[in-house]
Amino acid sequence: MFPSGSRSTGSLSLGRLFGIPFQLHWSVLLVALLFGSGLAASYGGIGAVVALVGFLASITAHEVSHALVARRYGVQTESIQLWALGGVARLDREASTPGGDAWIAAAGPLTSLAIGIGSLGAMFGLAALGLSGVGLSILGWLGIINVVLAVFNLLPGAPLDGGRILRALRWRSHGDRFRAAREAGNAGKAVGFSLAGVGMVMIFNGLPGLMLVLTGLFIALSAKAEMMAVDIAERLQGTLVRDLTWFGVAEATGDTDADTMWWQRSRLGGAGAVAVTRPDGAIEGIVIEEQLQAVPEERRPYVALTQLMVPTSRVAKADLDDDLSDVLSRLDPAAPVVTVWREGRLLGVVPSRRLLARLRSAT
């Protein structure tokens, strides 16, 4: 699964995989506790740890496959993150062709299916040799759960991988990617509410269906959010990032307090943002003017910009010649500003107020 948006808040950075930032969200601990108790009862403490590590490694492989196939089609991955409901490979743009879109989406479920079949094959092969024990049981569990993961992700509705594949097929069929995305979104709402309905029936019959209800509602709400984003992107089609870029962003060191920055906000011009720099001059984050305004006046002298900034890893990045409609999926709601780069150098920003003004004029 790779829905748009960011969940970097509350995440622990674990380094890089194939050059891609790899993060672990705190909600994974909830899943570990939920699964761990049941696994420990079946496989013992050590077995439960091995099974959980294998499960997380499987999800990571699923997301890495998305990223590597995306790279082949010229799409870069900003980060890979594991969280409560699976994993997210955050792509920097959509694929430019239906074929690329389909293969990027299919890579994850195919990897999960391969892991599942491989695990089950290894279990049966070792059992045929007369071996037995907890290790074989764990292989079987990993095999089954990866096959289930593959099948689940292939359900034909956004934001699941199957929804991306459906979008690509419809895009190829009629040539309109926005219409295709709306069709996948409608399918996603249907899939999500259907799963939630099945979960409710299970609960009423005394079966554990709460997780299915929550997952179904998440899918339905995510599909609705994607459809809203598609409507906005369609209205912005043809607008380049350079058309709305404010050049010459103000810079300040991280130890600058909010009060000083507030009184010097004329340096921000109409951009409404300031780049926070390290001592070596590298940019580590962005503070938007609304964040400065939100700090109570009496506290501003005691609040440093580093406490307010959004790290550059969470800020949408774009090139001057990017189509603005392709950039929207990278926006973080907590920092709705687009940073504009060229060869690793920050050129400017697209302020949220300019985005809103263009949206109003396009309505």
Residue, then its C-alpha position, 0 to 999 in steps of 0.5 A: m500500500f502506498p497512499s499519499g501524504s506523510r506520517s513522518t510525525g512520531s517516526l524513528s529513522l532507521g537509516r537508508l535502504f537502497g538510498i531511501p530513508f527508512q522510518l518506523h512509526w510508533s504505531v508499529l509497537l501497537v501491532a507488535l503487542l497485538f500480534g506478539s501475545g498471540l504468537a508467544a502463546s503459539y511459538g514461545g517468546i523467541g519464536a514470537v520475536v522471530a515471527l514479528v521480525g519476519f513479518l516486518a521484513s516482509i512488509t519492508a520488502h513489499e514497499v522496497s519493491h514498489a520503490l525499486v520498480a518506481r525508480r526504473y520508471g523515473v519515479q523516486t521514493e522520498s521515504i519508506q515507512l512502516w506503520a500500524l496498517g502496513g507500509v508506505a512508500r512515499l513517491d515523489r511523483e506519479a508515473s507518467t504512463p499507465g504501464g509504469d503506474a501498473w507495474i509500480a503498483a503490482a510490484g508490492p503484491l507480487t513480492s508478497l506473493a513470492i515471499g508467501i509461496g517461498s515460505l510455504g514451499a520451504m515449510f513443506g520441503l523441510a517437512a518432507l525431509g522429516l524436519s519439524g518444530v517451531g521454525l517450520s510453523i513460523l515459516g507456515w505462518l509467514g507464508i499464509i500471512n504474506v499470501v493474505l497480504a498480497v490478496f488483500n492489497l490486490l482488492p480493486g480500490a484506491p488506495l490499495d495496490g489493486g486500486r492503482i492497477l485499476r486506475a492504470l487499466r482505466w487510464r489506458s482504456h480511455g486516456d484520462r488519468f483524472r477520470a481513472a483516479r476517480e473511478a479507482g477512488n469510487a471503487g475504493k470507497a465501495v471496497g472499504f465500506s464493504l469490509a467495514g460492513v463485514g466486520m460489523v456483521m462479525i462483531f454482532n455474531g461474537l467474532p473479532g471484526l473490529m480490526l476489519v471495521l477500522t481497516g475498511l473505514f480507513i480505506a474508504l476515507s483515504a479513497k474519498a481524500e484521494m478523490m478530493a485531491v484529484d479534483i484539485a489536481e485536475r483544476l491545476q493541470g497545466t500550471l507549472v511550479r514556476d508560475l507560482t514560485w516565490f524566489g528568494v526565501a529568507e534564511a535563519t539559524g535554528d537558534t533564532d527565536a520566534d520573536t526575533m523572526w516575527w519582527q523581522r518577518s518583512r524578510l519573508g516578503g510574500a512567501g510566508a516561509v523561512a528556511v532554517t539552516r544549520p551552522d554549515g549552511a545546509i537547510e534542515g527545515i521550513v517554518i511557515e508564517e502561520q506557525l509563527q503567528a500561532v505562538p503566543e506573543e509572551r512565549r515567542p522569545y523562548v521558542a526557537l525556530t527548530q521547535l517550529m520547523v518542519p524537516t525538509s524530509r517532510v516538505a514537498k519538493a519540486d522542480l521549476d518545470d514540474d506540473l503543479s497538479d503532480v506535486l499536490s500528492r507530496l504535500d504534507p497537511a501540516a506544512p502545505v508549502v512546496t519547496v522548489w529546488r534545482e541541483g540540491r539548492l533551494l530556489g524558492v517556495v510556492p506559498s499556500r496562499r498562492l496555491l489557494a488563490r490559484l485554486r479559487s481562480a480555477t474553480 
